């Protein structure tokens, strides 16, 4: 390789490595960190509490042992979740004064489909759902684009294909195991905070991102009837083992001393070792009266091992160069409390509350992936219309939380993110 070409190669590699080293943090986020506060409309109306009672096919994402609490027969389930966040980022620029950017990303759709069958002591089936999805859409004209006219957006999605098996050991005890095939995807369009350029790997799909990976996980569950009115349950969800998220995009390099012309460079990207965390929890359900049931769960999300760093690698034709940025998420304990009251034998009303302290330190808070909401107030309805048909709906309201990163836009340049959201769920089930 000629000396001039070698110097150009080395300068380019150095620029890429420096840009990656300064890469802004990119955690994913939804409600309890990046975990939804509930799965299924029944649990969704009861603050997410689900470990100790029969909450339908959504037990695939809660405690698979509760699948064994149903009567013999088959059940087909359809579901839909709409996550509707409101995110706003602001700063007080020392020269330009107050600046504000509102995210246009206000609708993230998550469908589900399941089939469960119970015969004798065994319950088994298959289910598929979009586990989580969120992002922000600041466009290309907000102050976050810094006058470049380049878009600033993010979108993260996880999904699972789940194969459960529950076994009624006796009239009191049910145990379960489950294998999950997991896939993940991510879109990112953002400026490098060192001013070197703009990263872009993104597509227009509502259901999958530009970079993709897949892998496996498993769940274990147990449920025990202490008495006719009191039950306890627990579940363990393993950390996922997903391949690196890979895809193509571009890096727009801004003009600098080494590259006076700048330019857009086709780039291969890898989001390295991006995993869903290990989760475990326990709960209790108490049938206080024939009409009123109370349920309470506690759940632990091990963010510190899966969100310790964010690692992005880029290949512009010279091999992958990787940057690792500290995230330092804290482990999160989530408390869930809910109640159900039967207005009639076929109509249920539900309410609950869900609380989990924000796991993201202020010094890694990022406007592209806010994760600040902590409390959710939930309400729901259920209706069995006869003939094996039933419908449930719920809404979860998370009031606005505002957090400030003192160095979000550089040393001493604070940025503030406010985040509130509403989550809607609808489930239809047919038993036969």
Protein Blocks (a to p, Z undefined) as FASTA:
>chain_A
ZZklmmmmmmmmmmmmmmmmmpccddddfklojacfbecjklmmnoopaklpcebjmlmm
mcmklmmmpccdddddddddddddddddddddfklopaddddfbfbdcdddddddddehj
bccddddddfbdcdddebjmbmklnonopacddddddddddddddddfblmbccdddddd
dddddddddddfklnaccddddfbfkbcfbdcddddddddddddfblmbccddddddddd
dddddddddddddddfklmngpadddddddehiacdddddddddddfbfkbccddddddd
dfklmmmbccddddehiapadddddfkpacdddddddddddfbfkbccdddddddddfbd
fklgcfklgcfbfbdcdddddddebjhiacddddddddddddddfklnoghiacdddddd
ddddddddddZZ
